[in-house]
Amino acid sequence: MAILARRVNAERVLLLGWSRAVLLQLAHPLVAAGVAEHSTFRGGRLTAAKRLHQTVHAMLALTFGDDAQYTLAISKIRAIHRRVHGRLPAAVGPFPAGTSYSAEDPALLLWVHATLVESIVLAYDALVSPLSRRDRDTYCREAAPTAVALGADENEVPRTWVELVEYVDRVHASGVLVVSDAAHELADAVLSPPMAWLSGPVAWVNRLLTRAWLPSAIREQYGWGWDARDERRLRSVMRVLRAAHRATPPVLRVWSEARHSFSDLAHDISRPRA
């Protein structure tokens, strides 16, 4: 049973790390092409909310669902992936026009998995409590089977934090991450969806944290800077978020599926960590 992954994924506040993961995924031109041509990222006013709801529901089923719910969630995701394939309409970075892409490509699935794991750990460290090296290894090990179930190569999926970091570093150094025009458009849809103003300061905080947490080279490719004023704002926001997290009761702080999944987790998450 993936106890550590359940404790980590129980925290609602980790949604603030998802945009970083998505923008890193979109920095790969083949991922960006697949999303741009086969998704509803740039849909109408309610599309963003529906997409977020569906994504969260899938994550909760994969983390806290029983065997049947887990299997169904995997099946639905793989069915979506089977429909996502095509060719690059124009050259981007090292990829010439006409390069084929597929959401079932094990290499792309591995990149998506790694960016999500890395971003969740980063957000948990920053907003909840720093994970130990042992816990990071455990989280990687517990997350690996889902990546394999979705089609990633079992021999390539990192099982330790060092393996994950080494893999991510290799991808950054390889030169394949180039923010395309499609990625730029999708980034606007991720960080400034229609009617984002309804979420009040949450959208502003999400944009700030995403810019802060992206690797500087990728942030610059998206056309965003980072200066001393941003750093001061980040420190102030982090103080508020950490204090708010410590003061928030579990009934609001964690997903209901986490509270109901099993008693050991409920006991563990009832005590905010220092």
Secondary structure as UniProt FT lines:
FT   HELIX           3..9
FT   HELIX           12..17
FT   HELIX           18..26
FT   HELIX           29..38
FT   TURN            41..42
FT   TURN            45..46
FT   HELIX           47..64
FT   HELIX           67..83
FT   STRAND          85..87
FT   TURN            93..94
FT   TURN            97..98
FT   STRAND          100..102
FT   TURN            103..104
FT   HELIX           106..127
FT   HELIX           133..149
FT   TURN            150..151
FT   TURN            154..156
FT   HELIX           161..174
FT   HELIX           181..191
FT   TURN            194..195
FT   HELIX           196..199
FT   HELIX           201..213
FT   HELIX           216..221
FT   TURN            222..223
FT   HELIX           228..247
FT   HELIX           250..253
FT   HELIX           256..261
FT   HELIX           263..269
//
